[in-house]
Amino acid sequence: MSQLCAFLGSKTLSPESRRYSVRQIRHRYFVWKREGVLHLLGPRYMSAIICLLGSLSLATHEPSPNSPHTHPRQTDMPASNRAPHWNMIIRICQDKERLHLPLLTSDRYWLMHAHIVRFREYTASGKDDAGRMLIISRRYYTAIRHTSTHPELHLPFLEALLTEPTPDRVEEFVLHTTNILRRFGHLHRTLRKTLFQTIVAHTDANASAKQKILHTLSEHIAAPYHTAAATSVESRNSLPDIYSLTSALECSLFADSNSETAVSAADENLIRWARTISRRIFIDAPSDVRVEDIQWSCLVLLSLVQTRSADWSGTSVELSNDPIRRAALMEWQTVCIVAAVENLLGSEHGTLDDVIPENVVQGFCGVLRKLWGDWTSIPPASSSSRPLYASRLICASFLKLAGRLEDKVLFDACREYCEATELWAVDEAAPSTTMGLQILAAEQLYAALRCGTFFERALVDLVVCTTDMGILTRAVDTAAVRYASTDPEHAQEFLSWARHRGIAPSGDAIARVGSALARHGIAGYLDRYINHPILSGEERTRVAMAYLWMFHARGRGFLKPVAAADLATRAASLSSQVTDPGPLLRSLQPALFVLIREGLAARSLAIVEDIATHHPSAISATTYSRILSALLRHRQYKLALRMLVHCTPLYPRMASSWKTMVLLQISQSGAHRVASKAISKTSPALRTLVVASCRAYRGSRKGVSSSRLLALSTSTSDPTTALYILHILLRARRRRAAEELYVRISQQETADVRTTAGNMILDRVVERTSRGQRSRALAHAFKTLTEKHGFEPNRVTVNIMFKALLSERGLGASQTRALFDDVIRMGYPAGAMPQEDADTVSHPKKRLAPLSSPLVVSDVEVPQLASPITYTRHVRPLYKMFVKTFYGLGDVQAARKVLVIMKALEAQHTRRVVNGQDWTVW
């Protein structure tokens, strides 16, 4: 017991400390309970066990919640212990009550969690005890809710109330949330988000819930607040934007007014302005019957923005007659509506033509123009509290939306207003007066370009407003990067005009434009960017990566192979000039396979050797294996041998398998002279294997010694070598020796190796048997393998059986079509579309019923398997057999239909096809 207590009570464990699993803790707990000594464990360590079990129970959630009562031993427990233990937690708490031991706050917290889990389970299954579980969890939450402001202490119960929201539960949620704000003086960001979501989902809440929220907010805002801001304003982007203002409004309602947290002067000014507006709306209200509706409308608008909700409907309310209050309401509504429109329109890149109809775009323009007119008509005396920083952010947001909607009228109005109200004015003695100028300049320049203003004119208009070269440069960079996402060639021209006007863009912007050109399939400017004098090594690397990835995806359709080889050589040299060469090398390696396919294998090999010189561990053994396979596949045998010499010292453990693979594939492909020269320095066993393979593939049975090959298979434990030997024996028609070797394989190797070897035998049976006897011979061999040697068929076995069926005499076009339809019924793909809507060869646009009766080869059924179907290994070979059969029968239409299906499947995975990778289709 003392050891377990030390394990549970220590903050850190030393390497020598004993560890416990949940199973061991449970076993000891029940033994002590049975022996009646559980009270000696004490309430502290019983609670520690509860905390540990609760922490492991919550660890099953993704992401794992940051509970206030998480046990420090959670990370030391095995991963298998991370499972629900709620029943055990309830049992330990019952034992504590039976022993008259006090329940700690942590005990009640985990009991609340356990009953909330049961409540959710009962609710999902429709059990009647769900309400009782919620009542019990409410009792425990009531006991602990005043102990901490930690959001995970409150969220579980509050979210449980909203699982099946009713008016009473929503009102209870509001009651608890307002009590937290009233008692602790602030509301955590997570709780705010839940409150905002509830307001948006229940805008028609009853009057009592509305009054509780609004009354609590009024009390909170009325509290005095320190000079230091309550909390820092958060922006979603690197530059401040309209969301800085909405965050300030949120902070004014829910942040801690007594906090002494220091923030920047800009954030403090925004929060002071937001609190002034909030006071005028939620506190300094005249006797007006519409006050509650106005306040609730403002809160709903803020909730819409902060939850990024777009699906909401409601009625608007009239503004107040009081000019001061009316100005505050107008400020609040303007900020929230503009932010909501930004949320709704989504990304700042691209156009709206294919997303939103033209009439809807015009509707947005009308709303924004009306909102702009109302906001600019606020009397200066009423809006005197608004800082210059806030005005710039609001105008920048209007400019951004004007550019997004390509509304020239709104853009001109915003630009003229900024000049008329001197928003560009800067006091050199007060650095704070430059706040917001950067985003204002960037949004004006980009909006001008989107609204059709010529490059030079847009730059001149901006230079008239500000001459600060830092602001101009960053504005040009921002506009060029945004513009490059839709039209990189015009972005490139824009950078040239900026340079002509004396505004030098940064290397980062130039690199981004160059990368955007590559992503848009434009390769003609590669030399300009890869050799640009301004770009650093890191920026050139980014450009090179973009072009290499596009070459990998599109091949010579994007870039000529010779130019791609030059780029790859340059990228290999750049890898030694950057801090982290990993991303560059990862983009370079796939491009090498495309170069091998395009006939530039020698250049690829030189690049690989260069990379290995500077970064020996950058290329993995798997990548070397793929390179060797690619070289052999494209008959680059001498280069494959050169690559073998290069990579063998780097990975000595792979040397034997690489030599076997390379030499055997060279010998099997007919390059016997190359293979004969290569085996002079190999081991006798490998030499025997290669010589036998060469003779077998020449069609000569002489010189293939079955006894030596069988002895070689006995002396090696490598299943790959055994399969190679079996293949040579089958090729040389040494049937008895092949059968003897398969018996040995079936007794010693795994099921996958047995299946592969059996498929090799079945395929040889189909190829070596006359056409009229193939089905019968295949059926006999299949029965022998399954009954005597435990052969387990797979998808390749199914393909071999179809190969026998398609080679039967008397098979006509209609029968072959029906056979292909049976293949589709077995789960094979019928195109890129979902299978139930796909065409078939015999029944276009008709959904096929599942296969009613199994297909039969002679007297053996074709296996119905549940294993995945991959394209390269299973689908493509089978469909090619059907294409060949259809063409042989003269059914050109059916053959073309199958080819269309194959092209549709490959179009979905172009990059995998180029890279020679397989993928699952079912």
Secondary structure as UniProt FT lines:
FT   HELIX           2..9
FT   TURN            15..16
FT   HELIX           22..35
FT   HELIX           38..41
FT   HELIX           42..58
FT   TURN            59..60
FT   TURN            68..69
FT   HELIX           72..76
FT   HELIX           79..81
FT   HELIX           86..98
FT   TURN            99..100
FT   HELIX           105..125
FT   TURN            128..129
FT   HELIX           130..144
FT   TURN            145..146
FT   HELIX           151..161
FT   TURN            162..163
FT   HELIX           167..184
FT   HELIX           189..201
FT   TURN            202..204
FT   HELIX           207..222
FT   HELIX           242..254
FT   TURN            257..258
FT   HELIX           265..282
FT   TURN            289..290
FT   HELIX           291..307
FT   HELIX           323..345
FT   TURN            353..355
FT   HELIX           358..376
FT   TURN            380..385
FT   HELIX           388..405
FT   HELIX           408..420
FT   TURN            421..424
FT   TURN            428..429
FT   HELIX           431..434
FT   TURN            435..436
FT   HELIX           437..450
FT   TURN            451..452
FT   HELIX           455..465
FT   HELIX           469..484
FT   TURN            485..486
FT   HELIX           488..500
FT   TURN            501..502
FT   HELIX           507..519
FT   TURN            520..521
FT   TURN            524..525
FT   HELIX           526..530
FT   HELIX           537..554
FT   HELIX           555..557
FT   HELIX           561..574
FT   TURN            575..577
FT   HELIX           582..597
FT   TURN            598..599
FT   HELIX           601..614
FT   TURN            616..617
FT   HELIX           621..633
FT   TURN            634..635
FT   HELIX           637..647
FT   TURN            648..650
FT   HELIX           652..654
FT   HELIX           655..668
FT   TURN            669..670
FT   HELIX           672..678
FT   HELIX           679..681
FT   HELIX           684..697
FT   TURN            698..699
FT   TURN            702..703
FT   HELIX           706..715
FT   HELIX           719..731
FT   TURN            732..733
FT   HELIX           735..748
FT   HELIX           751..768
FT   HELIX           771..773
FT   HELIX           774..789
FT   HELIX           795..806
FT   TURN            809..810
FT   HELIX           813..825
FT   TURN            826..827
FT   HELIX           835..837
FT   TURN            844..845
FT   STRAND          856..857
FT   TURN            858..859
FT   STRAND          860..861
FT   HELIX           871..875
FT   HELIX           876..889
FT   HELIX           892..908
FT   HELIX           910..915
//
